[in-house]
């Protein structure tokens, strides 16, 4: 602390800044995977900006402190406009709105796909049983009981189910690893 560094070392005439503090690791963006370049926070006195935001830690309802925050800013500069005064939860709701909308849409599409898959499986199974009506009739005529016929139909359906579940689990594991690389702090199996 107190030492000077060049803000942009790639520019020979780049600005210098004095180190006033060190912050812990932070997430800079929505897709920060740790491979981003190091970030530097510049003190407002060293890098004035036309726009700035600040955060106030409160206990209880943050909106109860709105008047106190406005008064404190007015004491510093009465001409400074104060807008977008909101809680962290509200700010996160606004920032994450598009991601949540996309997640809800995917949920609706997934439910629709599940409904289609269930009706498709029912239709295929009903068609397979209707195609085997004569075979089932012959088996009954030869003395097969209801339990034997039910066991035969469910056994053949169970083989198809096991095959489908096996392929589905393998695909889910593969896609889980792909998604884990795309999403922040999500780990695959």
C-alpha positions in Angstrom: 0.0 0.0 0.0 1.3 3.4 -0.9 3.4 2.2 -3.9 2.6 3.4 -7.4 1.8 1.3 -10.4 1.1 2.0 -14.1 -2.6 1.4 -14.7 -2.0 0.3 -18.3 1.5 -1.1 -18.7 1.0 -1.5 -22.5 1.0 2.3 -23.0 4.3 4.0 -22.3 2.6 7.2 -21.3 -0.1 5.4 -19.3 -1.5 6.9 -16.1 0.0 6.0 -12.7 -2.0 5.2 -9.6 -1.2 4.8 -6.0 -2.2 1.6 -4.2 -4.7 2.5 -1.4 -6.0 -1.0 -0.6 -6.3 -4.6 -1.7 -9.6 -6.4 -2.2 -10.3 -10.1 -2.0 -11.1 -12.2 -5.1 -14.4 -11.1 -6.6 -16.6 -12.2 -9.5 -16.4 -9.6 -12.2 -19.0 -10.8 -14.6 -21.7 -13.4 -15.1 -19.4 -15.8 -16.8 -16.2 -15.2 -14.8 -14.3 -18.6 -14.9 -11.1 -17.4 -13.2 -9.3 -17.0 -16.5 -10.2 -13.3 -16.8 -7.4 -10.7 -16.5 -6.7 -9.2 -13.2 -8.9 -6.2 -12.3 -7.9 -2.9 -10.8 -10.2 -0.7 -8.8 -9.2 2.9 -9.0 -9.9 5.3 -6.2 -12.3 8.1 -7.3 -9.8 10.8 -6.4 -7.3 9.2 -8.9 -9.8 8.5 -11.6 -12.8 10.9 -11.5 -15.9 9.7 -13.3 -19.0 11.4 -14.4 -21.1 8.6 -13.0 -20.6 6.6 -9.9 -22.4 4.1 -7.7 -21.9 3.3 -4.1 -23.3 0.7 -1.7 -24.4 1.1 1.9 -24.6 -1.8 4.3 -27.7 -1.6 6.5 -29.4 -3.7 9.1 -33.1 -4.2 8.5 -35.0 -2.6 5.7 -32.6 -0.8 3.4 -35.3 1.6 2.1 -35.6 2.9 5.7 -32.2 4.5 5.2 -33.0 6.2 1.9 -33.6 9.6 3.4 -30.3 9.4 5.4 -28.4 8.4 2.3 -29.9 11.3 0.3 -29.1 13.7 3.1 -25.5 12.5 3.3 -25.0 13.0 -0.5 -26.6 16.5 -0.3 -24.1 17.4 2.4 -21.2 16.5 0.1 -22.7 18.1 -3.0 -26.3 19.4 -3.2 -26.2 19.3 -7.0 -25.6 15.6 -7.3 -28.7 13.8 -8.6 -29.6 10.6 -6.8 -31.3 7.9 -8.9 -31.7 4.2 -8.9 -31.7 4.0 -5.1 -32.6 0.3 -4.6 -31.7 -2.7 -2.4 -29.2 -5.3 -3.4 -32.1 -7.8 -3.8 -33.9 -5.4 -6.2 -30.7 -4.8 -8.1 -30.1 -8.5 -8.5 -33.7 -9.0 -9.6 -33.2 -6.5 -12.4 -29.7 -7.8 -13.3 -30.9 -11.5 -13.4 -34.3 -10.8 -15.1 -33.3 -12.1 -18.5 -31.6 -15.2 -17.1 -34.6 -16.0 -15.0 -36.9 -15.5 -18.0 -34.8 -17.8 -20.1 -34.8 -20.4 -17.3 -38.6 -20.3 -17.0 -39.0 -20.6 -20.8 -36.7 -23.7 -20.7 -38.8 -25.1 -17.9 -42.0 -24.6 -19.9 -40.4 -26.2 -23.0 -39.0 -29.1 -20.8 -42.5 -29.7 -19.4 -44.0 -29.7 -22.8 -41.3 -32.1 -24.1 -41.9 -34.4 -21.1 -45.7 -34.4 -21.9 -44.9 -35.2 -25.6 -42.5 -38.0 -24.6 -45.1 -39.5 -22.2 -47.8 -39.4 -24.8 -45.4 -40.9 -27.4 -44.4 -43.7 -25.1 -48.1 -44.5 -24.3 -48.9 -44.4 -28.1 -46.1 -46.7 -29.0 -46.9 -49.2 -26.2 -50.6 -49.1 -27.1 -49.8 -49.7 -30.8 -47.4 -52.6 -29.9 -50.1 -54.2 -27.8 -52.7 -53.7 -30.5 -50.4 -55.3 -33.0 -50.0 -58.3 -30.8 -53.7 -58.8 -30.0 -53.9 -62.0 -32.0 -50.7 -63.3 -30.4 -52.2 -62.6 -27.0 -55.5 -64.3 -28.0 -53.6 -67.4 -29.2 -51.5 -67.5 -25.9 -54.8 -67.2 -23.9 -56.3 -70.0 -26.0 -53.3 -72.2 -25.3 -53.7 -71.6 -21.6 -51.6 -68.6 -20.7 -53.0 -66.8 -17.7 -53.5 -63.0 -17.2 -50.3 -62.8 -15.1 -48.2 -64.5 -17.7 -49.5 -62.2 -20.5 -49.0 -59.1 -18.3 -45.5 -60.3 -17.4 -44.6 -60.7 -21.1 -45.9 -57.3 -22.1 -44.3 -55.5 -19.1 -41.0 -57.4 -19.6 -40.7 -56.3 -23.2 -41.6 -52.8 -22.2 -39.1 -52.9 -19.3 -36.3 -53.8 -21.8 -37.2 -50.8 -23.9 -37.4 -48.7 -20.7 -34.0 -49.9 -19.4 -32.4 -49.2 -22.8 -33.9 -45.7 -22.9 -32.9 -44.9 -19.3 -29.3 -46.2 -20.0 -28.9 -44.0 -23.0 -30.5 -41.1 -21.2 -28.2 -41.3 -18.2 -25.1 -41.5 -20.4 -26.3 -38.4 -22.4 -27.2 -36.6 -19.1 -23.7 -37.2 -17.7 -22.1 -35.9 -20.9 -24.3 -32.8 -21.1 -23.8 -32.2 -17.4 -20.1 -31.9 -17.9 -20.6 -29.5 -20.9 -23.0 -27.4 -18.8 -20.6 -27.4 -15.8 -18.0 -25.7 -18.0 -20.5 -23.1 -19.1 -22.1 -22.1 -15.8 -20.5 -20.3 -12.9 -19.7 -22.5 -9.9 -21.6 -25.5 -11.2 -19.9 -28.8 -11.1 -20.7 -31.9 -13.1 -20.9 -35.5 -11.9 
